[in-house]
Amino acid sequence: MFALLKFGFIQNTILAGSIVAIATAVLGYFLVVRGLTFAGHALASIGFAGAAGAVLIGAAPVYGMLVFTVGASLVISLLGREVRERDIAIGVIMTFALGLGILFLSLYHGYAEQAYSILFGSIVGISRSDVLRSGLLSLGVLAAIAVMARPLLFASFDPDLAEARGVPVHALGSVFLVVVALTISIAVQVIGVLLVFALLVGPAATAARLTYRPGRAIAIAILLGLAYTWLGILLASISPWPVSFFIAVLSFGVYLPVRLLVRPRGRRAAHPHGPAGLAPGLPLEEQRHA
Amino acid sequence: MLDLLRHDFVQNAFLAGTLVAILSALVGYFVVLRGQSFACEALSHIGFAGATGAALLGVSSLLGMFFFTFLAAIGMGALGRRLRGRDIEVSMLLSFVLGLGVLFLSLYTRQASAAVGILFGSILSVTRLDVIITLACGLLTVALLTVLYRPLLFASIDPEVAEARGVPVRKLSVLFLLLMALSVSEAIKVVGVLLVFALLVVPAAAAEHLTHRPLAALLLGVLIGLVSTWGGLALAFIGHWPVSFYIVSLTSLFYFASLAIHAVRFPGRYREPPHPGREVLPPAR
């Protein structure tokens, strides 16, 4: 079992997986709090089109993903506040990008195999330079989040009050989505387009259910994300099943009992701006004392 | 071009495409009205797990999709609350079934061709039997929608008032999710899991920008869906690119055009007044 660790590719996978797990857990928390999980799912799918386009012109998939997801995140950040219309617009952008992805794939003659590894990720194809690039990008992402954590939390909990207090709510939201796009582009390499979502939402949703305190929730999310990733890679390397399956099952397997058994403290009154997963309706001040 | 229509597979593709376009646009209108586009997206990915699971067991993929999407629809209905993009429960379910789909796929075959067919659609491999099943599902859906039309519309637009008036909102919600599951499964046959959104939500959303009258929006949605599907098939026979790409491009084009028309008809910074049944989130920007 530990003999496995001697293989270079397993080391690379574990390193890249850990980096990705930390970045997605932190970003995922804000995504869950801001009710933007659909945007997360859409950005991952849009990354697929970018990757396919890059493969077509002979570039590394990661660069195509970066271009497409960052572009799409800028467009999404221009959309309105009404949930129904925004969901639809996000969906249209996502579907159109996927259509482009299919076109790129059909123009490229490596068709199925390429699509398979972009969609589902691979744990054997990660090189040391991939690890390095993921590490650098993740550091940038985490630094950006560290700088804007407080105003971003404020803007997520009570956008109106934050705006009145002079927090640049709109600019923060845009920067946040761009950071999400960067994170997804890094993560897709390891876990694939279809299941980035599992790492992004799973740990964060469970953590947000366990505690209202943002710092603690983020710490729990990171721990959960790392545990899922390590266990997933371990199980995948000793079984014939794919790593993304294990990560998805672990994250759902932990979330389900937490969701059913842990009752969040405080009222869950409906508040139009209430963040999901926390206690909507209670201002941050009250939640601290709840 | 017309010679092509003599081929069986072309006829089947046109028949199935037509039926699915009508069915999806009708159900899609209510999906848009109810703000359940994320649930629709999730159901389509759940169909992916169903289809790959069915391939693993060696049964028809439609059967697998029906089974999985129906279960998921009942599960989502049991959640009771409105299904919106923010819903963590839907997100978690989505990522879990995707994991299952990936597992089934890797158990079934090490090759990716099966996955590609399910993910991106395979309208040219539709059989006559598929067409007949689609027709039966379509008739059932139209019949149900006709019977439920008024209460469903009421419950979709203003659930609180509808409930106060004695409309069984909860039961309608589950029933509608089942209808959605049915049409999602059908649409997967034509455009594939990843692009169900293009047939279900996009035509209806475009139609809703152009008119606020329910019946007119329903018919317009059907029209947009049909034109996109037929146009997509015709273009695919002339050009060399995949059918799904053409269909998606056409429906997206309609959507963006409808946005532009909406902006012209309501110049300035017109915003619809916030509806009591609708939810406003903290800004994404």
Interface residues (C-beta under 8 A of the other chain):
Chain A: V32 R34 G35 L36 T37 F38 A39 H41 S45 I76 S77 L78 L79 G80 R81 E82 V83 R84 R86 D87 I88 I90 G91 V92 M94 T95 F96 L98 G99 L100 I102 L103 S106 L107 Y111 A112 E113 A115 Y116 L119 F120 A155 S156 P159 V169 H170 A171 G173 S174 L177 G192 L194 L195 F197 A198 V201 G202 A205 A208 P240 W241 P242 S244 F245 F246 I247 A248 V249 S251 F252 Y255 L256 R259 P272 H273 P275 A276 G277
Chain B: V32 G35 S37 F38 E41 H45 R84 G85 R86 D87 I88 E89 S91 M92 L93 L94 S95 F96 L98 G99 L100 G101 V102 L103 L105 S106 L107 Q111 A112 S113 A115 V116 L119 F120 L194 L195 F197 A198 V201 V202 A205 W241 P242 S244 F245 I247 V248 S249 T251 S252 Y255 F256 R271 P274 R278 E279 V280 L281 P282 P283 A284 R285
